[in-house]
């Protein structure tokens, strides 16, 4: 997977929250909704459907300062470009939710947490 699309609409975020799976680590929460599956368990072959998409969210509960929320989103975006581009399932939609620890944790630890969450979620979805 070379490139990730973006989730932009509120309804897309809500669908992933309601219908998807989530995994929590100390620095990030990852939610995933797998690709739509056709009758025989095969993924749709449409090029648009094969693109994995990602959305970021950081609530005001995490920090009242927009500067801090934006920094958390930048860190998550950078970690996702390193980790998600190689580990994302084709056609799956991901939401990364920032936490207070995301702001101060070492970047390598953030990438490790994200990778661990993805591993656990993919294992959970397969079973």
C-alpha positions in Angstrom: 0.0 0.0 0.0 1.7 3.2 -1.2 -0.8 5.9 -0.5 -3.7 6.5 1.9 -6.8 8.4 1.1 -8.5 10.7 3.6 -11.7 10.4 5.5 -13.4 13.8 5.4 -17.1 13.5 6.3 -18.4 13.2 9.8 -20.7 10.3 8.8 -17.6 8.3 7.7 -16.1 8.7 11.2 -19.3 7.7 12.9 -19.7 4.6 10.7 -16.2 3.5 11.7 -16.9 4.2 15.3 -20.2 2.3 15.3 -19.5 -0.6 12.9 -15.7 -1.1 13.2 -13.2 -2.4 15.8 -10.9 -0.4 18.0 -7.8 -0.9 20.0 -6.4 1.4 22.6 -2.7 2.0 23.5 -1.2 4.5 25.8 -0.5 7.0 23.1 -3.1 6.4 20.4 -6.5 4.8 19.8 -7.0 3.1 16.4 -10.4 2.3 14.9 -10.7 0.2 11.7 -13.6 -0.8 9.5 -12.5 -3.5 7.0 -13.2 -3.3 3.3 -16.7 -4.2 2.1 -16.8 -7.8 1.3 -18.8 -9.4 -1.5 -20.7 -12.7 -1.1 -17.8 -15.1 -1.5 -15.5 -13.3 1.0 -13.6 -11.5 -1.8 -12.8 -7.9 -1.7 -14.3 -5.6 -4.4 -11.9 -5.2 -7.3 -12.8 -1.5 -7.9 -9.7 0.7 -7.8 -11.5 3.3 -5.6 -12.5 0.6 -3.1 -9.0 -0.8 -2.9 -7.6 2.5 -1.5 -7.3 2.5 2.2 -8.4 5.7 3.9 -7.4 7.4 7.1 -8.8 10.1 9.4 -7.5 11.9 12.4 -9.3 13.3 15.4 -8.2 15.0 18.6 -10.9 16.3 20.8 -10.9 19.4 23.0 -10.9 17.0 26.0 -7.3 16.2 25.1 -6.1 19.8 25.1 -7.9 23.1 25.1 -5.2 24.6 23.0 -5.5 24.3 19.3 -1.7 24.4 19.0 -1.4 21.2 21.0 -4.2 19.5 19.1 -2.6 20.4 15.8 0.8 19.2 16.9 -0.8 15.8 18.0 -2.4 15.5 14.5 0.9 16.3 12.8 2.6 13.6 14.9 -0.1 11.1 14.1 0.0 11.9 10.4 3.8 11.4 10.3 3.5 8.1 12.2 0.8 6.9 9.9 2.8 7.7 6.9 5.6 5.6 8.3 3.5 2.7 9.6 0.1 2.6 8.0 1.3 2.9 4.4 3.0 -0.5 4.8 0.6 -2.3 7.1 -2.9 -1.1 6.1 -5.3 -3.6 4.6 -6.5 -2.8 1.1 -9.8 -0.9 1.2 -9.9 -0.6 5.0 -10.8 2.7 6.7 -8.8 3.8 9.7 -9.4 6.5 12.3 -6.5 7.5 14.6 -7.6 9.3 17.8 -5.0 11.3 19.6 -4.5 11.1 23.4 -2.7 13.4 25.9 0.3 11.1 25.8 0.6 11.5 22.0 2.0 15.0 22.5 4.9 14.0 24.7 5.8 10.4 23.9 8.9 9.6 21.9 8.2 9.4 18.2 9.6 5.8 18.0 7.3 4.8 20.8 4.3 6.3 19.0 5.1 4.4 15.9 5.6 1.2 17.9 2.2 1.7 19.6 0.5 2.3 16.3 2.1 -0.8 14.8 1.1 -2.8 17.8 -2.5 -1.6 17.6 -2.7 -2.5 13.9 -1.3 -5.9 14.5 -3.8 -6.6 17.2 -6.7 -5.3 15.1 -5.8 -7.3 12.1 -5.5 -10.4 14.2 -8.9 -9.6 15.8 -10.5 -9.1 12.4 -9.2 -12.4 11.0 -10.6 -14.5 13.9 
